Amino acid sequence: MAVSIILFVIIFSLIVVSHEFGHYIIGKRNGIHAREFFVGLGPRLLKKTIDGTEFSLRLLPFGGACVFEGLDELEENAEPSEHSFLNASVWARFATTLAGPIFNVILAYIMGVILASVSGVVIPEIQTVIEDSGAEEAGLLPGDVIVKINSKSVHLSDEVSFSSFYSDGSPMQVTVLRNGEKLKFTVTPKYSEEDQRYYIGITNGKYIECKGFTALKYGFYNVQYILRATVESLRLLFGGRLSKDDVSGPVGIVKAVDDSYDFYKPYGVMAVIMSMVDITMLLSANLAVMNLLPLPALDGGKLIFLIIEAIRRKPLPPEKEGYVNLAGMAFLLVIVVFVFFNDITKFFR
């Protein structure tokens, strides 16, 4: 478990630093001065000032932050300078805020390309069609490559599995590539009393290697799938289709890292590294989506305030924005505590 905790800290720190670097570099491009950019938490170990920004490495190797001029607590009563975050145009602040999640997507894409280059991908080619299934009744055949489900394009085997796993039994419009020709079928999933879920009735997946442009392409498809799955999972969660046991926080993620490490360790160092790359891609893309939720104290909430400011052509009263942010922070704290204890209870079931 100690190795898994170290791996989690490295992964999480990389994701956070990537997020904060996005804020920093776009803020700098828009003339917003960053007082400090630090990696880790706690007392400073090393520091160097570049272009007026203090870059520092701190004792605890966990996370990091970018502190813009005008946003640190020490300046509450000071007059902000022309390079203060508060004095930047609304769209400069919008771009700087949005850059954090976007850089998380960029990090996820880089991880996706590495994963595709080294480990290849599994495309959605049907291997078997189960008897008396919706797939058989619709006319799907082994060798068909699924390219679209309903209105969404499909490139990976996992996308088909995800659509099947969370199906509510509604007919699905499935487009396949068969002998170079695109064919459309209507597949009605069938319910399994034993598993308490619907099945399309196929096994799918064909491994292919990815080199050059193909790796770049499938790196994009990897991230696209995770972003779609994250958004869909949130919809299912708020719609009551997922339970609290389907949600994990840091403790649950450490457990996932530990399970992955134990599983891939017998296959060698490279297998372990690629499993960590996969987890980094997943978490970075997830963080991008979660951070864009329209909740105060998250980047998504800040973007909403900035859009309102752009429409009103003046900022919201600071005290009102402060109250909303305080309520948002309290709400997030409740969620964090709930998820933490929910993760802990999973270990004793």
C-alpha positions in Angstrom: 0.0 0.0 0.0 2.9 2.4 0.7 4.0 2.2 -3.0 0.4 2.8 -4.1 0.2 5.9 -1.9 3.4 7.3 -3.4 2.1 6.6 -6.9 -1.2 8.3 -6.0 0.7 11.4 -4.7 2.8 11.6 -7.9 -0.3 11.2 -10.1 -2.4 13.7 -8.2 0.4 16.3 -8.0 1.0 16.0 -11.7 -2.6 16.6 -12.4 -2.9 19.6 -10.0 0.4 21.2 -11.2 -0.9 20.8 -14.8 -4.1 22.5 -13.8 -2.4 25.4 -12.1 0.2 25.8 -14.9 -2.8 26.3 -17.2 -4.0 29.2 -15.1 -0.5 30.6 -14.8 0.6 30.6 -18.5 -2.7 32.0 -19.8 -2.8 34.5 -17.1 0.7 35.6 -17.9 -0.2 35.9 -21.6 -3.1 38.2 -20.6 -0.9 40.4 -18.5 -2.0 39.0 -15.1 0.9 38.8 -12.6 1.3 35.6 -10.6 3.0 36.3 -7.3 3.9 32.7 -6.6 3.7 29.3 -8.3 4.5 26.5 -5.9 4.6 22.7 -6.1 3.8 20.8 -2.9 2.5 22.0 0.4 4.1 23.2 3.7 7.4 24.9 4.2 9.5 26.0 1.2 12.5 23.8 0.3 13.7 25.6 -2.8 12.7 28.8 -4.5 13.6 31.0 -7.5 12.1 34.2 -8.7 11.6 34.5 -12.5 9.9 37.6 -14.0 8.6 38.6 -10.6 7.0 35.2 -9.9 8.4 33.1 -7.1 8.6 29.5 -8.1 9.0 27.2 -5.1 9.1 23.5 -4.2 7.6 22.7 -0.8 8.1 20.0 1.7 5.0 17.8 1.2 4.9 16.4 -2.4 1.2 16.9 -2.8 -0.6 19.4 -5.1 0.4 23.0 -5.8 -1.1 26.4 -6.6 -0.7 29.5 -8.6 -1.3 32.7 -6.6 -2.3 35.7 -8.7 -1.8 39.3 -7.6 -5.0 40.6 -6.1 -6.4 37.3 -5.0 -4.2 36.5 -1.9 -5.6 37.4 1.4 -2.7 39.8 2.3 -4.0 42.2 -0.4 -7.6 42.5 0.7 -7.2 46.2 1.7 -4.6 47.1 -0.9 -5.2 49.0 -4.1 -4.8 46.4 -7.0 -2.1 47.2 -9.6 -2.7 47.2 -13.4 -1.4 43.6 -13.5 -3.8 42.4 -10.8 -6.2 39.6 -11.6 -9.0 42.0 -10.5 -8.0 44.7 -12.9 -7.8 42.4 -16.0 -10.6 42.4 -18.5 -13.5 40.0 -17.9 -12.5 37.9 -20.9 -8.9 37.7 -19.8 -10.0 36.4 -16.4 -12.4 34.0 -18.2 -9.6 32.6 -20.3 -7.3 32.3 -17.3 -9.9 30.5 -15.3 -10.9 28.2 -18.1 -7.2 27.3 -18.8 -7.0 25.1 -15.8 -9.5 22.5 -16.9 -8.3 22.8 -20.5 -4.7 22.0 -19.5 -6.1 18.9 -17.6 -7.6 17.8 -20.9 -4.3 18.4 -22.6 -2.5 16.3 -20.0 -5.1 13.6 -20.4 -4.5 13.7 -24.2 -0.8 13.3 -23.8 -1.3 10.3 -21.5 -3.8 8.9 -24.0 -1.3 9.2 -26.9 1.4 7.5 -24.7 -1.0 4.7 -23.8 -2.1 4.1 -27.4 1.5 4.2 -28.6 2.8 1.7 -26.1 -0.2 -0.5 -25.3 -2.3 -0.1 -28.5 -6.1 0.1 -28.3 -9.1 -2.3 -28.5 -11.5 -1.3 -31.3 -15.3 -2.3 -31.2 -15.2 -5.2 -33.6 -17.9 -7.8 -32.7 -16.4 -11.2 -31.8 -19.5 -13.2 -30.9 -23.2 -12.7 -31.0 -25.2 -14.4 -28.2 -28.1 -16.5 -29.2 -31.6 -15.1 -28.6 -30.1 -11.7 -27.9 -31.2 -8.3 -29.1 -28.1 -8.2 -31.3 -28.9 -11.5 -33.0 -32.5 -10.5 -33.6 -31.4 -7.2 -35.1 -29.0 -9.0 -37.5 -25.5 -8.1 -36.1 -22.7 -10.5 -37.1 -19.2 -11.4 -35.9 -16.7 -9.2 -37.7 -19.0 -6.1 -37.8 -17.2 -3.0 -36.5 -19.5 -0.7 -34.5 -19.0 2.9 -35.6 -22.0 4.6 -34.0 -24.5 4.0 -31.3 -27.5 6.3 -31.6 -26.1 9.7 -32.5 -22.6 9.2 -31.0 -19.6 8.0 -32.9 -17.8 4.9 -31.5 -14.1 4.2 -31.8 -13.3 2.0 -28.7 -14.6 -1.2 -27.3 -15.1 0.4 -23.9 -17.6 2.8 -25.5 -19.8 -0.1 -26.5 -19.5 -1.7 -23.1 -20.4 1.6 -21.4 -23.5 2.0 -23.5 -24.6 -1.5 -22.8 -23.9 -1.4 -19.1 -26.0 1.7 -18.4 -28.7 0.9 -20.9 -32.3 1.4 -19.7 -33.7 -1.1 -22.3 -34.6 1.5 -24.9 -33.9 0.5 -28.6 -30.5 1.5 -29.7 -29.6 2.6 -33.3 -26.4 0.8 -34.0 -24.3 1.6 -37.1 -21.7 -1.0 -38.2 -19.1 -1.3 -40.9 -19.5 -4.6 -42.7 -17.3 -5.3 -45.8 -16.6 -1.7 -46.3 -20.3 -0.7 -46.1 -22.1 1.1 -43.3 -25.3 -0.6 -42.2 -27.8 0.5 -39.6 -29.7 -1.8 -37.1 -32.1 -1.3 -34.3 -31.0 -3.3 -31.3 -33.3 -3.8 -28.3 -31.3 -4.8 -25.2 -32.7 -7.7 -23.2 -32.9 -7.7 -19.4 -30.9 -10.2 -17.3 -32.7 -11.0 -14.0 -29.5 -12.6 -12.7 -27.3 -9.5 -13.3 -30.1 -6.9 -12.9 -29.1 -5.1 -16.0 -29.7 -5.0 -19.8 -27.4 -6.6 -22.4 -27.0 -6.0 -26.1 -25.9 -9.6 -26.5 -22.4 -9.3 -28.0 -18.8 -9.7 -27.0 -16.6 -7.1 -28.8 -13.0 -6.0 -29.0 -10.1 -6.4 -31.3 -6.6 -5.3 -30.4 -4.7 -3.1 -32.8 -1.3 -1.4 -32.5 -1.0 2.3 -32.8 2.0 4.2 -34.4 2.5 7.7 -35.6 -0.7 9.5 -36.6 -2.8 6.6 -35.5 -1.6 7.0 -31.9 -2.4 10.7 -32.0 -5.9 9.9 -33.3 -6.6 7.2 -30.7 -5.2 9.4 -28.0 -8.0 11.8 -28.8 -10.6 9.0 -28.9 -9.4 7.8 -25.5 -9.9 11.3 -23.9 -13.2 11.8 -25.8 -14.6 8.6 -24.3 -13.6 9.5 -20.8 -15.1 13.0 -21.0 -18.3 11.6 -22.4 -18.4 8.8 -19.8 -17.8 11.3 -17.0 -20.6 13.6 -18.2 -23.0 10.7 -18.7 -22.1 9.3 -15.3 -23.0 12.6 -13.6 -26.3 12.6 -15.5 -27.0 9.0 -14.3 -25.9 9.9 -10.7 -28.2 13.0 -10.5 -31.0 11.0 -12.2 -30.8 8.2 -9.5 -29.4 5.6 -11.8 -26.1 5.4 -9.9 -25.7 5.1 -6.1 -23.3 6.6 -3.6 -21.3 3.4 -3.9 -20.4 4.4 -7.5 -18.7 7.5 -6.2 -15.1 7.5 -5.1 -12.8 10.1 -3.5 -9.1 10.1 -2.7 -9.3 7.0 -0.5 -11.2 5.1 -3.2 -8.7 6.3 -5.8 -5.7 5.1 -3.7 -7.5 1.7 -3.4 -7.9 1.7 -7.3 -4.2 2.6 -7.7 -3.3 -0.2 -5.3 -5.5 -2.8 -7.1 -4.0 -1.8 -10.4 -0.4 -1.9 -9.1 -1.0 -5.4 -7.6 -2.6 -6.7 -10.8 0.1 -5.4 -13.2 3.1 -5.9 -11.0 3.7 -9.5 -12.2 3.8 -8.3 -15.8 6.8 -6.0 -15.2 7.6 -2.4 -14.7 6.4 -1.2 -18.1 2.9 -2.7 -17.4 2.7 -0.9 -14.1 3.8 2.4 -15.7 1.2 2.1 -18.4 -1.5 1.3 -15.8 -0.5 4.5 -14.0 -0.6 6.5 -17.3 -4.1 5.1 -17.8 -5.2 6.3 -14.3 -3.6 9.7 -14.8 -5.5 10.1 -18.1 -8.8 9.1 -16.4 -8.3 11.3 -13.4 -7.1 14.4 -15.3 -10.1 14.2 -17.7 -12.4 13.7 -14.8 -11.0 16.7 -12.9 -11.5 18.8 -15.9 -15.2 18.0 -16.1 -15.8 18.2 -12.3 -14.0 21.6 -12.1 -16.4 22.9 -14.8 -19.5 22.2 -12.8 -21.3 25.4 -12.1 -20.7 25.4 -8.4 -19.2 28.3 -6.5 -15.5 27.8 -5.5 -15.0 25.7 -8.6 -13.7 27.0 -11.9 -17.2 26.4 -13.4 -18.8 28.7 -10.7 -16.2 31.4 -11.4 -16.9 31.2 -15.1 -20.6 31.7 -14.4 -19.8 34.8 -12.4 -17.7 36.1 -15.2 -20.4 35.5 -17.8 -22.9 37.4 -15.6 -20.3 40.2 -15.3 -19.9 40.3 -19.0 -23.7 40.5 -19.6 -24.2 43.1 -16.8 -21.0 45.0 -17.9 -20.1 45.3 -14.2 -19.0 42.8 -11.6 -21.4 41.4 -8.9 -21.1 43.1 -5.5 -18.2 41.5 -3.8 -20.2 40.8 -0.6 -22.8 38.9 -2.6 -20.2 36.9 -4.5 -18.5 36.2 -1.2 -21.7 34.8 0.4 -22.3 32.6 -2.6 -18.7 31.3 -2.6 -18.9 30.6 1.1 -22.1 28.6 0.7 -20.4 26.8 -2.2 -17.3 26.0 -0.1 -19.6 24.7 2.7 -21.5 22.5 0.2 -18.2 21.1 -1.3 -16.9 20.4 2.2 -20.0 18.4 3.0 -19.5 16.4 -0.2 -15.8 15.8 0.5 -16.6 14.5 4.1 -19.4 12.3 2.8 -17.3 10.8 0.0 -14.4 10.2 2.4 -16.5 8.3 4.9 -18.3 6.5 2.1 -14.9 5.3 0.8 -13.8 4.2 4.3 -17.0 2.2 4.9 -16.5 0.3 1.6 -13.4 -1.4 3.1 -15.5 -2.9 5.9 -18.3 -4.5 3.8 
